[in-house]
Amino acid sequence: MSEAILDVQGLVTEIRTRRGVVRAVDDVSLTVGRGEIVALVGESGSGKSMTAYSLMQLFPTPAARIAAGQIRFEGRDLLTTPPDELRRIRGDRMAMIFQDPSSFLNPLMTVGRQVAEPLLARDYPRNQIDARVHDLLTRMGLPDAASLARRYPFELSGGQRQRALIAAALACKPTLLIADEPTTALDVTVQAQIMDLLRSLRDELGLSLLLITHDLGIVAQHADRVYVMYAARLAETATTRDLFHDPRHPYTRGLLRSTLSIEGASDELYSIPGVVPNLAAPPQGCRFHPRCPLATETCHQQPPLAAAGASLVACWYSDRVA
């Protein structure tokens, strides 16, 4: 891995609920190197998006807070950074794109105005803003940028809205882009176009990319390294090649078996038994053990994230094949 631009250690995020405090992110550590594409994968409800919100310190609910850990970005601890400075870092150096652009684009504002907003907030020369917006939209592969900038989000297709959202995120030339399920609800062709765009932007601009996704096909094609998350905790981490060729956690193996492949045929698609646990009352020890084919009494104790082959795995039986 190249020099780390993002270094997260022991991150804990809690949400206050009527049933008590829920740990939506529980002791998560990860790194992203300069120019690297790192994927964070797992089922819905595993804590992927809440991890992204925690890194940005932009929570969807005021009941959430970071309770412990360290987030170092470009050598600076973001958890001790003054709010005004943090806001500038979020726009200038790190940015986030969301899984549903319709929820984050204002339907009453033109696309061009929304792409320009980060520039307007940072005293960008007013006489240069239109040219910058048109350049960003053109770089996103959108034709006739000047005309498109005058349109409203409802006049654009899903893929065009996602590209506009990426343009807004890149307006201030960040070095880290966090992409939360950037291809959800898009058809397969548009998904491929969006991912190719993000990869080309990485190559062209030297961006680092943290990709939040449940799509292992996208991970296999685009990511350099992978973190597998389950029930708010990390289950396994490895390079993409090692993870796909030699998965060590039973949960990772289950995810891979659940993925369709043209390389093998099956009469029935595999699914992992059971459901993701309720984080208000998680299982003791390894949180996957109620669904795991290898589980024993030992699994009622939490395993450390330890070396197993070329991976780091939180499993007492990572040397076994399920």
N, C-alpha and C positions, 0 to 999 in steps of 0.2 A: 504494500500500500504506500502511496505517496504521502507527503506531509499532511497531517490532519488539519482540515479547515474547521471541522466541527468535532468536538470531543465531549461526549455526554457520559457522566459517571453517576451511577446509583440514583437515577431519576425516579422520584415518587410523586405522583399526582393524585390528590384526593378530591372527592366530590361529596359534599354534604347532602344527604337525602333524609327523608322522613324515617327511614329504617336505620339510619346511622351513617357513618362515614364509609364510603366505598373507595378502594384504591383502584383507580382506572388505569394507572401506570405504576408498576410495582418493581422497583429496583432494576431499571433498564439502563444498560450502558451500551453505547454504540459510537462509532467514529465514521466520518466521511472524509476521504482524502481529496486533495485538490485535483479537479478534473475527473473525479470518479463518479460513477453511477452506482449507488447503493440502494438495494430494495429492502423494504420492510413488509413482510407478507404474513398472512394469517386469515382465519375466517372472520366474518362480520362479528363485531363484539369483542375482538381480541385485544383492542386497545391501540391499534395502529394510528387512527386519526387523532385520538387524544394525545398520543405521543407527539404528533406533528403540531397540534395546538399548543402543547407544552413548550416545545422548542421555540415557537414564535411568541409565547405568552399572550396568546389571543384565544380565550376560551369561549365556547358557545353558551356557557352558563356562568353567572357570577358565583355559583356554589362551588366552582372548581378552583383549586389552588395547588401550587407546587409546594409539597411538604418537605422534601429533602432532595439532595443531589447537587450536581454541578453541571452547568451547560457552558462550555467554553467555545467561543466562536472567534476564529482568527486570533487566538491567544487571550481573549477577554472573557471574563466570567459574566454572562448575561444576567445572572440572578442578583448580582450586586451593582449592575449598571443603573444609573439614575433614569427615571422614566422618560425624560425628554431625549436623552441620548439613545435610549433603547428604541424609541419611535423612529429616530433617524437611521439607526442601524437596520431596522426592519425594512425600511424602504430602499435604502441605498445599497446595503451589502447582502441582505438576505430577503427573500420574497417567497410567497406561497401561492400556488394555484389550487383551486378547489374542484371537487368532483362534479358539482352541478353548477355550471356557469349561470344558469337561469336564476339561481338563488343569490348570486353575488354581483350580477349586473343590474343596475337600476333601470327598470323599464321606461322611466320618464326622461332619461338622459341619452343623448346620442352616444354611439360607440366611441367616436373620436374624443368626446369630452371625458369619457371614463378612462380611456387610455392616457389622456393628458393629466388626469387628476394628480398622480404622484409627482409629475413635473411641476404643476402649479403649487403644490405644497412645499416645494423646495426651491422656489424663486428661480426656476429655469427661465432664461430670457424669453419673454412673451413673443417676440417676433420670430423665434425659432421653434416654437412649440408645434405649430401645424406641420412643418417639415419633418420634425422628429416623429410625430404621430404617424404620418404617412409612411415614413421609412420603416417604422416598427411593423405596421400592418403589412407592408409589402414583404418584409423579411419573414413574416408568418405565412407567406404564400397566398395572401388574399389579393385578388385582382382589383384594379381600379380603387386604390386605397382612398383617394380623395372623396369619391362618391360613397364608399362604404362607411367612411368616418361620419357622414351626415345621417346615416340610418340609425334606427333604434334596434335594440336586441331582438325584439319579436320579428323583425324583418330578416334575420339571419338564420341560417341552419344551425343545428347543434354543433357541428364541427367548426363553423365560422365563429360561433360564440366562444368556443373553447380557445380558438386561436387568438381572439380579441383579449380574452382573459390573460393568456400567456404574454401578449404584447404589453398589457398594463403592468404585469409583474416584472417584465424586463426593462421597463421604461428608464429606471435609474441605474441600470447596469449592475445588478447584484452579482456576487460571486457564488452564492448558494441559492439554489431553487428547490423548494420542497413541493412536490407534486402529489396531491392527495387524490388517488384514483382518477387520474386525468382523462381516462378513456371510458369511464362508466357511461352507459346509456347511448354510446355511439356505435354505429354499425362497424363490422369488422374492417372494412376498407378504410374508414375514417380513423379508426383506432390505430391502424398501421401508419397512416399519414401523420397523426399527432405524435406518435412515438418516434418516427423517423425525424420529425421536426425537432423534438427535444434532443435527440442524439446529435443532430447536425449543429444545433446551438451549443451543445457541450463542446463539440470539436472546434467550432468557429470562435466561440467567446471564452473558452476555458472554464466554463461553468462546472460547478459540482452539483450533483443532482441526488436528492433523497426521494426515492420513488415509493410511495405507499400504494400497495396493490394486493389484490387477491388472485390476480391472473398470472399463473406460473409460466404460461407461454411467453408473455411479455418479459418476465424476469429472465427466462432462459436466453432470450434474444438480445436483451439490452443491458442487463445489470453486470457489474464487475464482481460485487459481493452481495450476500443476502443475509438478513436477520429474519429468523422465523419467530413469530410472536404467538403466544397462546394464553388466554385468560389473564392479560395484563403483564405477563412475564415473558422473557426470552427463553425459547426452547433450544434453539440451535443457531449458530452462525458459521459461515464458511464462504469460500469463493463460490461463484455460481457453478463453475465446472465441478468442484468437489461435492457440492451439495446435491447436484443432480446425478452424479455418478456413484456417490457413496453416502447417502443420507443416513444419519446415525440416530436421530430421535424418532420414536414410533409415530409421533404426530407428523413429522416431516414426511416420513414414508407414506402415511395415510393420505396426506395432501397430494403427493406425487401419484399415488395409485388412483386417486379420484380424478385425475386429469386425463382428458381424451388425447390420444396420440395416433398418428397415422402409421406408426411403426409397429403397432400391435393391435389385434382385434380381440374383442371380448363380447360375450353375449349379454353381459350385465355390467353396468357402470358401478364401480366400487364406491361406497360412501362410508365415512368413519361412523361407527355406532355412537348413539347418544347425542348430546347437545353440549354447547359451550356452557360452562357453569355460571350461575348467578354470582357476580362479584360481590354482592352484598353478603353472601355466605359461601365463600369459595371452599373447595375441598382442602383438607389439611395435607401438607406436604406437596408432592408433585400434583399440580392441578389437572393433569391429563389422566391420572391413574384410574378414575372411574370409567374411562373409555378405552383404556390401554390393554392390549392383549398380553403384555409382559408383566402387568402389575402384580406385586406381592405386598406383604406387610411393610417391607422396607420403604415402599413408595409413599407411605404416610409421613415420611420425613422429606423435607425439601432438598433435592440434590443440588450441588453447586454447578455452575457453568464451567466445565472442565474439558481438557483436551481429550479428544477421541478421534483417532485417525488424523485427518486434516481439518477437522471441525472442532468447535467448542460446543459442548452439548450438556444440557441440564437433564441428565437421565442416569439412573443407577445401573441400567442394563444396556448402555449404548454399544456394547461389544456383541450383542445378540442381534440376530436377524429375525424380525417378526414374520 
